[in-house]
């Protein structure tokens, strides 16, 4: 007796095709989302700001010390107290360039809500504005931000308080500069900045292209690594 011809299960085939199409569409969507450009806002441009947002102090052609810092980060403040003066001495002696990269990793709590009213990015924005308008007092302003650092879990400082800190640091507070600080002109740019690959938090210190595991000793961390 002849064997009955096996019927083709077109329903199963079309379901399989549909699943493949849907999965493909999801994959494309994920790729598009991952590649979606970040809103970097207004980019700070100045003679002492690099194309990647580094604020440069000094003009050494031999050494480069880059610090990725968050102005709300208490450990950054501790690092500044422990090693900042030693780095500044090397800058003043012409032995290294210091490149400060403001970031805002503490702008948000783990649940995504704002932390300290986005003080990290607002302070970073003010740092760029002072660098552009009154570079001669930019380093003093940075030191003053550390000296007046608010609590990480508190409300942060207001924009007007940041203006007052700048004034007390000797910054020439022109109407244009005050307007930039109060409007947080470069806030989105600071928020878009990333730590270098492999970094897990702030401060992240890179000496001549090599990330440093900090010990709290400037001789070990910085000076001994300079050429």
Backbone bond lengths (Angstrom), bond angles and torsions (degrees), N, CA, C in turn:
res aa  C-N    CA-C-N  psi(-1)  N-CA   C-N-CA  omega(-1)  CA-C   N-CA-C  phi
1 X - - - 1.446 - - 1.518 108.59 -
2 X 1.313 114.70 138.38 1.457 119.09 -177.34 1.529 110.37 -70.96
3 X 1.344 116.03 142.99 1.473 122.16 178.80 1.523 109.65 -80.36
4 X 1.353 116.61 135.14 1.466 120.64 -179.99 1.522 110.66 -64.19
5 X 1.322 115.32 140.32 1.473 120.03 -178.88 1.535 109.47 -66.41
6 X 1.329 115.79 136.40 1.468 121.76 -178.88 1.523 109.47 -74.04
7 X 1.334 116.05 125.77 1.440 119.96 -179.50 1.525 111.47 -77.87
8 X 1.307 116.12 142.68 1.473 121.75 177.88 1.518 109.05 -82.65
9 X 1.322 116.48 129.24 1.471 121.22 -179.43 1.524 108.51 -86.85
10 X 1.334 114.69 82.20 1.474 119.15 -177.35 1.519 111.81 -65.87
11 X 1.342 116.67 -29.34 1.466 118.88 179.42 1.520 110.61 -61.26
12 X 1.333 116.32 -47.28 1.468 120.92 -179.50 1.517 110.80 -63.73
13 X 1.329 116.03 -37.81 1.474 119.90 -179.68 1.518 110.24 -65.22
14 X 1.332 117.08 -46.35 1.460 119.66 -178.49 1.519 111.51 -67.72
15 X 1.330 117.80 -35.58 1.468 120.04 175.57 1.519 110.01 -62.17
16 X 1.341 116.31 -42.76 1.465 120.49 179.58 1.524 110.69 -62.44
17 X 1.339 115.85 -42.73 1.467 119.97 178.96 1.526 110.41 -62.82
18 X 1.342 115.25 -41.92 1.461 118.99 -179.79 1.520 111.15 -63.03
19 X 1.339 116.69 -40.88 1.466 120.66 178.80 1.514 110.59 -61.42
20 X 1.342 116.77 -43.98 1.459 121.14 179.60 1.525 110.55 -61.74
21 X 1.327 116.33 -43.13 1.464 120.78 179.72 1.516 110.57 -62.21
22 X 1.351 116.78 -45.01 1.461 120.74 -179.40 1.521 110.83 -63.69
23 X 1.335 116.71 -45.65 1.465 120.57 179.17 1.525 110.79 -60.63
24 X 1.327 115.21 -39.81 1.458 118.82 178.00 1.504 111.89 -63.17
25 X 1.347 115.42 -41.88 1.462 119.74 179.36 1.521 111.14 -64.39
26 X 1.345 116.71 -40.39 1.461 120.60 178.39 1.520 110.68 -63.45
27 X 1.333 116.11 -42.58 1.465 120.27 179.27 1.517 111.01 -60.12
28 X 1.335 116.11 -44.90 1.464 120.31 178.93 1.518 110.34 -62.26
29 X 1.365 116.83 -40.79 1.458 120.97 -179.81 1.521 111.15 -62.97
30 X 1.346 116.97 -43.37 1.467 121.21 179.00 1.518 110.45 -62.05
31 X 1.335 116.40 -43.40 1.466 120.49 178.95 1.516 110.35 -61.95
32 X 1.339 116.50 -43.55 1.459 120.28 179.45 1.519 111.51 -62.71
33 X 1.355 116.34 -40.71 1.459 120.06 179.98 1.519 111.47 -66.67
34 X 1.343 115.46 -40.76 1.469 119.65 179.67 1.520 111.47 -66.99
35 X 1.325 116.01 -29.51 1.455 120.06 -178.04 1.525 112.94 -94.95
36 X 1.353 116.29 3.86 1.447 120.13 -179.20 1.527 109.51 -64.89
37 X 1.330 118.11 128.51 1.459 119.83 -176.87 1.522 111.95 -64.31
38 X 1.347 115.46 142.10 1.457 121.67 178.27 1.521 109.00 -82.66
39 X 1.330 116.28 139.72 1.457 120.55 177.50 1.525 108.39 -74.40
40 X 1.323 116.48 104.70 1.466 120.54 -177.20 1.525 112.04 -91.34
41 X 1.313 117.54 0.26 1.452 119.98 178.27 1.514 112.24 62.11
42 X 1.331 115.69 -148.05 1.462 121.64 -179.86 1.517 110.09 -84.40
43 X 1.309 116.35 126.25 1.464 120.68 -179.39 1.522 110.21 -84.28
44 X 1.342 117.81 129.11 1.461 119.67 177.94 1.526 110.85 -71.78
45 X 1.304 116.57 131.67 1.460 121.97 -178.90 1.522 108.66 -127.76
46 X 1.313 115.90 126.89 1.458 120.63 179.12 1.510 110.48 -166.41
47 X 1.306 116.28 166.38 1.460 120.92 -176.63 1.519 112.47 -67.85
48 X 1.324 118.45 -17.95 1.467 121.58 -179.85 1.526 111.88 -114.44
49 X 1.330 116.48 21.17 1.462 121.26 177.89 1.522 108.56 -123.44
50 X 1.326 116.35 126.97 1.455 120.30 -179.11 1.523 110.69 -74.99
51 X 1.316 116.14 169.31 1.458 121.26 -179.91 1.521 111.56 -64.86
52 X 1.339 117.06 -22.18 1.462 120.96 179.41 1.525 112.50 -98.65
53 X 1.337 116.91 8.73 1.455 119.78 174.37 1.508 115.86 93.62
54 X 1.334 118.01 11.11 1.457 120.25 177.70 1.522 110.82 -80.38
55 X 1.325 116.72 134.35 1.462 122.29 176.38 1.520 107.11 -93.62
56 X 1.324 116.52 118.50 1.459 121.37 -168.54 1.526 111.51 -100.65
57 X 1.334 113.97 130.91 1.458 121.96 172.77 1.529 108.05 -121.54
58 X 1.335 116.74 127.92 1.465 120.37 -178.31 1.514 112.04 94.09
59 X 1.344 115.09 171.39 1.474 118.68 -177.47 1.523 112.90 -140.84
60 X 1.312 118.05 29.03 1.463 121.11 178.93 1.522 110.73 -65.83
61 X 1.321 116.25 140.00 1.472 121.58 175.65 1.530 110.78 -96.55
62 X 1.340 116.80 -1.16 1.467 120.87 -172.67 1.521 113.01 -99.60
63 X 1.329 116.82 -45.67 1.463 120.77 -173.22 1.524 111.76 -128.06
64 X 1.331 114.71 153.42 1.460 121.43 177.88 1.521 109.46 -139.37
65 X 1.317 115.82 124.14 1.463 122.06 173.37 1.525 107.21 -113.47
66 X 1.321 116.64 118.13 1.459 121.30 179.43 1.521 109.10 -110.60
67 X 1.335 115.84 129.30 1.461 120.90 178.87 1.517 109.59 -117.70
68 X 1.326 117.04 122.04 1.463 122.76 174.11 1.526 106.22 -94.81
69 X 1.336 116.33 112.65 1.456 119.99 -172.60 1.520 111.54 -130.15
70 X 1.334 113.88 152.44 1.458 122.63 174.62 1.523 105.77 -119.97
71 X 1.327 118.36 123.58 1.458 120.90 -173.58 1.525 113.50 -68.77
72 X 1.335 118.46 -8.23 1.457 121.52 174.42 1.528 111.46 -96.14
73 X 1.313 117.31 -8.96 1.463 122.78 -173.28 1.535 111.14 -78.04
74 X 1.336 118.50 114.88 1.464 120.18 -179.56 1.524 113.21 -65.15
75 X 1.335 117.09 -29.70 1.461 119.37 179.29 1.530 110.11 -71.28
76 X 1.333 116.64 -32.40 1.470 119.89 174.37 1.528 109.55 -62.02
77 X 1.314 116.04 -39.77 1.452 121.29 178.62 1.526 110.34 -64.65
78 X 1.320 116.06 -42.37 1.461 120.43 177.40 1.523 111.27 -62.67
79 X 1.338 116.03 -40.94 1.460 120.43 177.94 1.527 110.50 -62.44
80 X 1.327 116.15 -42.79 1.461 120.10 179.64 1.525 110.96 -61.63
81 X 1.316 116.76 -42.51 1.467 120.43 179.48 1.528 111.20 -66.33
82 X 1.335 117.20 -36.98 1.461 120.97 -175.90 1.523 112.86 -80.81
83 X 1.346 116.97 -36.55 1.465 119.14 -170.00 1.525 114.65 -128.95
84 X 1.331 117.06 -9.43 1.462 120.15 -175.86 1.515 113.71 -59.22
85 X 1.331 117.37 -45.10 1.467 120.16 -177.61 1.517 111.64 -66.38
86 X 1.327 117.07 -35.01 1.467 120.34 178.51 1.525 110.55 -67.53
87 X 1.333 117.14 -39.77 1.463 120.75 177.52 1.518 110.03 -65.93
88 X 1.340 116.15 -44.24 1.466 120.06 -179.80 1.527 111.07 -60.78
89 X 1.318 117.14 -37.55 1.463 120.79 178.68 1.526 110.78 -62.60
90 X 1.323 116.91 -38.73 1.462 120.97 177.95 1.522 110.75 -68.65
91 X 1.326 116.26 -36.68 1.469 120.74 177.06 1.523 109.68 -65.00
92 X 1.326 116.89 -47.99 1.456 121.60 -178.21 1.529 111.99 -63.54
93 X 1.333 115.96 -29.39 1.466 120.45 179.62 1.523 112.28 -83.03
94 X 1.338 116.65 -1.45 1.461 120.45 179.42 1.517 113.94 77.25
95 X 1.331 117.24 17.20 1.466 120.52 -176.47 1.528 113.05 -91.41
96 X 1.339 117.16 -19.96 1.465 119.40 179.37 1.515 110.62 -154.22
97 X 1.299 114.90 157.62 1.465 123.18 168.27 1.520 107.25 -96.01
98 X 1.318 116.54 139.34 1.454 121.47 171.44 1.513 107.77 -106.37
99 X 1.320 115.82 125.55 1.463 120.91 -179.54 1.531 107.80 -118.46
100 X 1.314 116.14 111.62 1.464 121.77 -177.15 1.525 109.63 -96.17
101 X 1.342 116.84 125.78 1.469 122.59 -179.30 1.529 109.21 -115.22
102 X 1.325 117.90 98.14 1.475 118.83 177.44 1.531 110.97 -68.46
103 X 1.320 115.68 133.94 1.463 122.02 174.34 1.527 107.65 -129.97
104 X 1.315 116.79 172.10 1.468 120.29 -176.02 1.522 110.61 -134.70
105 X 1.323 116.39 53.78 1.469 118.83 -178.08 1.531 111.63 -71.68
106 X 1.343 117.36 -15.35 1.461 120.44 -179.77 1.528 112.12 -102.19
107 X 1.299 117.72 15.39 1.464 120.67 178.44 1.520 111.90 -66.31
108 X 1.322 117.28 -27.66 1.463 120.72 -174.61 1.522 111.43 -126.31
109 X 1.324 115.43 148.02 1.464 122.13 171.94 1.526 109.20 -76.93
110 X 1.344 117.94 168.04 1.470 120.12 179.23 1.523 113.94 -54.26
111 X 1.350 117.16 -28.44 1.469 119.37 -179.84 1.519 112.55 -86.74
112 X 1.340 116.95 2.89 1.456 120.97 177.54 1.509 115.01 93.06
113 X 1.322 117.55 -8.32 1.464 120.22 178.84 1.526 110.43 -73.95
114 X 1.334 117.77 152.66 1.470 120.59 -178.53 1.521 111.38 -61.79
115 X 1.322 115.12 142.31 1.463 120.71 176.00 1.524 108.92 -110.63
116 X 1.321 116.13 131.61 1.466 121.95 178.57 1.529 111.47 52.49
117 X 1.342 115.28 36.44 1.471 120.75 179.31 1.522 112.40 53.43
118 X 1.342 115.04 42.30 1.475 121.48 178.17 1.530 111.87 57.92
119 X 1.317 116.21 37.08 1.464 119.44 -179.02 1.523 112.17 -59.60
120 X 1.331 117.48 -38.21 1.466 120.50 -177.59 1.525 111.94 -53.99
121 X 1.328 115.74 -51.90 1.462 119.38 -176.53 1.526 111.57 -75.03
122 X 1.339 118.02 -31.13 1.458 120.06 178.53 1.529 111.00 -68.57
123 X 1.336 116.28 -40.99 1.466 119.88 177.62 1.531 110.69 -67.66
124 X 1.332 116.44 -39.89 1.464 119.66 177.18 1.517 111.53 -62.87
125 X 1.334 116.55 -40.04 1.461 121.23 177.55 1.518 110.47 -61.73
126 X 1.333 116.27 -43.97 1.467 120.41 178.82 1.523 110.97 -62.71
127 X 1.328 116.68 -36.71 1.464 120.55 179.17 1.526 110.25 -61.75
128 X 1.319 117.35 -41.92 1.465 120.55 177.23 1.530 110.39 -64.49
129 X 1.317 117.00 -42.98 1.464 120.17 -177.71 1.524 111.11 -62.95
130 X 1.323 117.14 -43.94 1.464 120.37 178.80 1.522 110.27 -64.82
131 X 1.328 117.11 -40.29 1.469 120.42 178.91 1.521 111.01 -59.61
132 X 1.320 116.80 -40.50 1.462 121.27 -178.37 1.531 111.51 -72.70
133 X 1.325 117.49 -40.80 1.473 120.83 -172.02 1.532 113.52 -92.66
134 X 1.331 117.48 -29.77 1.468 119.94 -177.86 1.521 109.59 -149.44
135 X 1.323 114.91 69.14 1.465 120.62 -175.19 1.524 111.83 -57.83
136 X 1.330 117.40 -32.20 1.469 121.50 -177.58 1.531 111.92 -57.87
137 X 1.332 116.98 -25.22 1.464 120.31 -179.38 1.534 112.38 -113.08
138 X 1.321 117.42 11.27 1.463 120.27 -177.07 1.525 112.03 -64.80
139 X 1.331 116.92 -42.25 1.471 118.78 -179.30 1.529 110.27 -66.64
140 X 1.344 116.26 -41.58 1.467 119.81 177.70 1.522 110.90 -61.25
141 X 1.325 116.54 -38.00 1.457 120.44 178.73 1.527 110.60 -65.30
142 X 1.328 116.28 -42.00 1.463 120.04 177.73 1.526 110.51 -59.08
143 X 1.326 116.77 -44.67 1.457 121.09 178.18 1.528 111.07 -62.16
144 X 1.322 115.59 -38.83 1.467 120.27 -179.57 1.531 111.57 -67.58
145 X 1.335 117.08 -35.54 1.467 120.28 176.30 1.524 110.28 -62.73
146 X 1.328 116.89 -41.20 1.461 119.78 176.79 1.527 110.67 -65.26
147 X 1.339 116.88 -43.54 1.460 120.95 -177.75 1.525 111.69 -63.57
148 X 1.330 117.05 -27.45 1.463 121.93 -178.69 1.523 112.08 -110.03
149 X 1.314 117.15 24.81 1.469 121.00 -175.83 1.533 111.19 -61.18
150 X 1.336 116.95 127.61 1.467 119.70 178.56 1.526 111.05 -78.33
151 X 1.324 115.42 168.39 1.459 120.33 177.66 1.521 110.02 -66.37
152 X 1.320 115.41 142.47 1.468 120.33 -177.76 1.521 111.94 -63.24
153 X 1.321 117.36 -29.86 1.467 120.93 -176.68 1.520 112.69 -101.68
154 X 1.327 117.86 6.98 1.456 121.03 -178.65 1.518 112.31 -94.67
155 X 1.329 116.37 -164.58 1.466 121.21 -177.36 1.518 113.78 -81.68
156 X 1.335 117.59 -5.31 1.459 119.35 -176.56 1.517 110.45 76.88
157 X 1.311 115.98 -179.16 1.461 121.22 176.06 1.521 109.35 -96.04
158 X 1.312 116.50 152.52 1.458 120.53 176.66 1.528 109.27 -77.85
159 X 1.314 115.88 165.14 1.465 119.72 176.89 1.528 110.73 -61.89
160 X 1.329 116.94 -37.34 1.463 120.13 179.01 1.528 110.67 -65.97
161 X 1.312 117.47 -37.29 1.458 120.15 176.57 1.531 110.77 -63.49
162 X 1.323 116.93 -37.30 1.464 120.28 176.72 1.527 110.05 -64.73
163 X 1.329 116.90 -40.65 1.467 121.00 175.18 1.518 110.39 -58.65
164 X 1.324 117.16 -44.68 1.462 121.49 -178.68 1.532 110.92 -65.06
165 X 1.327 116.88 -38.18 1.467 120.45 177.30 1.527 110.04 -62.22
166 X 1.321 115.73 -41.57 1.469 119.84 178.82 1.525 110.68 -63.24
167 X 1.305 116.94 -44.32 1.463 120.68 178.77 1.523 110.59 -59.36
168 X 1.328 116.54 -45.76 1.460 121.20 -179.00 1.521 112.33 -66.51
169 X 1.336 116.70 -21.40 1.462 121.25 177.57 1.528 111.75 -86.30
170 X 1.326 116.38 2.37 1.455 120.45 177.60 1.507 115.05 93.85
171 X 1.320 117.43 4.26 1.466 121.17 -178.79 1.527 110.01 -66.90
172 X 1.327 116.23 135.71 1.465 122.44 175.97 1.529 107.69 -74.98
173 X 1.314 116.15 98.55 1.461 120.97 -173.34 1.531 110.50 -84.26
174 X 1.305 116.46 83.88 1.458 121.88 176.01 1.524 109.27 -74.16
175 X 1.325 117.95 161.31 1.465 120.11 176.84 1.532 112.29 -57.00
176 X 1.332 116.82 -38.35 1.465 120.24 -179.21 1.524 110.96 -65.20
177 X 1.335 116.99 -43.24 1.461 120.62 179.88 1.526 110.43 -66.61
178 X 1.324 116.75 -44.86 1.463 119.16 179.31 1.523 111.11 -60.42
179 X 1.323 116.88 -40.18 1.461 120.67 178.70 1.528 111.19 -61.77
180 X 1.333 116.57 -41.07 1.467 119.83 179.84 1.519 111.86 -64.95
181 X 1.337 116.49 -41.31 1.464 119.47 -179.68 1.529 110.42 -67.30
182 X 1.329 116.64 -44.37 1.459 120.03 -177.78 1.528 112.62 -68.60
183 X 1.325 116.74 -25.89 1.472 120.42 179.92 1.523 112.27 -95.87
184 X 1.348 116.81 -1.61 1.476 121.09 179.86 1.534 111.12 53.44
185 X 1.319 115.41 52.94 1.465 122.03 -171.28 1.521 113.55 -54.94
186 X 1.327 118.13 -37.41 1.463 120.94 -174.40 1.528 112.54 -108.85
187 X 1.325 117.21 18.74 1.455 120.71 -176.07 1.523 113.02 -60.15
188 X 1.326 117.25 -47.78 1.465 119.48 -179.37 1.525 111.11 -63.15
189 X 1.321 116.70 -34.47 1.463 119.26 178.73 1.525 109.83 -64.50
190 X 1.328 116.93 -44.54 1.465 119.80 178.71 1.521 110.15 -61.65
191 X 1.318 117.07 -41.82 1.460 120.98 -179.96 1.525 112.35 -64.06
192 X 1.319 117.08 -25.49 1.475 120.71 -178.24 1.523 112.70 -84.38
193 X 1.321 117.36 -12.14 1.460 120.60 -176.17 1.530 111.21 -74.01
194 X 1.328 116.05 141.85 1.457 121.98 -176.38 1.530 111.15 -117.05
195 X 1.326 115.27 154.83 1.454 120.44 172.01 1.525 108.84 -74.26
196 X 1.335 118.04 156.65 1.469 119.14 178.15 1.524 111.02 -66.26
197 X 1.303 116.28 158.38 1.467 121.56 -178.73 1.523 110.34 -56.91
198 X 1.323 115.47 133.21 1.453 120.52 179.12 1.510 113.68 94.14
199 X 1.334 117.73 -13.94 1.456 121.12 179.89 1.525 109.90 -78.66
200 X 1.322 116.64 146.10 1.459 121.04 -176.93 1.525 113.16 -116.59
201 X 1.311 118.43 -5.55 1.454 120.22 -179.93 1.508 111.57 175.13
202 X 1.316 115.02 -173.08 1.462 120.56 179.09 1.530 109.20 -110.86
203 X 1.337 117.17 147.64 1.465 125.10 -1.39 1.529 111.24 -79.87
204 X 1.323 114.99 146.16 1.460 121.12 170.11 1.521 106.82 -112.90
205 X 1.329 116.08 126.07 1.455 121.56 -175.53 1.525 109.24 -115.80
206 X 1.320 115.33 129.98 1.470 121.19 178.83 1.519 107.64 -123.01
207 X 1.334 116.01 121.16 1.464 121.56 179.07 1.521 109.03 -112.01
208 X 1.308 115.84 115.93 1.469 121.80 -179.07 1.530 112.04 50.23
209 X 1.334 115.20 42.77 1.464 120.91 174.50 1.511 115.37 89.11
210 X 1.336 118.61 -2.27 1.464 121.69 -177.99 1.520 110.72 -115.53
211 X 1.344 116.86 125.91 1.455 120.23 176.56 1.525 110.47 -67.28
212 X 1.319 115.22 141.79 1.458 121.51 -174.29 1.521 110.47 -109.95
213 X 1.333 116.22 134.83 1.463 120.55 170.30 1.521 106.96 -86.25
214 X 1.312 116.92 112.06 1.451 121.45 -170.77 1.525 112.60 -72.48
215 X 1.335 114.66 139.37 1.454 121.89 177.68 1.526 112.00 -115.06
216 X 1.340 116.44 -13.33 1.450 120.13 -174.50 1.511 113.18 91.43
217 X 1.325 116.55 -3.72 1.463 122.13 178.93 1.523 108.64 -106.69
218 X 1.334 119.26 110.83 1.474 120.74 -177.78 1.519 113.68 -61.52
219 X 1.322 117.40 -28.70 1.467 119.94 178.83 1.527 109.91 -65.80
220 X 1.323 115.84 -42.55 1.471 120.82 179.82 1.523 111.36 -74.74
221 X 1.326 115.95 -44.47 1.459 120.41 -172.55 1.534 112.87 -77.27
222 X 1.307 117.16 -39.13 1.467 120.61 -170.47 1.533 112.95 -120.20
223 X 1.298 115.82 -65.93 1.469 120.73 -168.25 1.526 111.83 -60.59
224 X 1.308 117.15 -42.73 1.465 120.48 -179.56 1.519 113.46 -67.60
225 X 1.310 118.01 -11.88 1.460 121.67 -179.35 1.535 112.85 -99.11
226 X 1.334 115.72 -6.14 1.466 119.47 179.55 1.523 110.84 -79.09
227 X 1.316 115.10 149.82 1.463 120.26 -179.03 1.529 110.25 -79.27
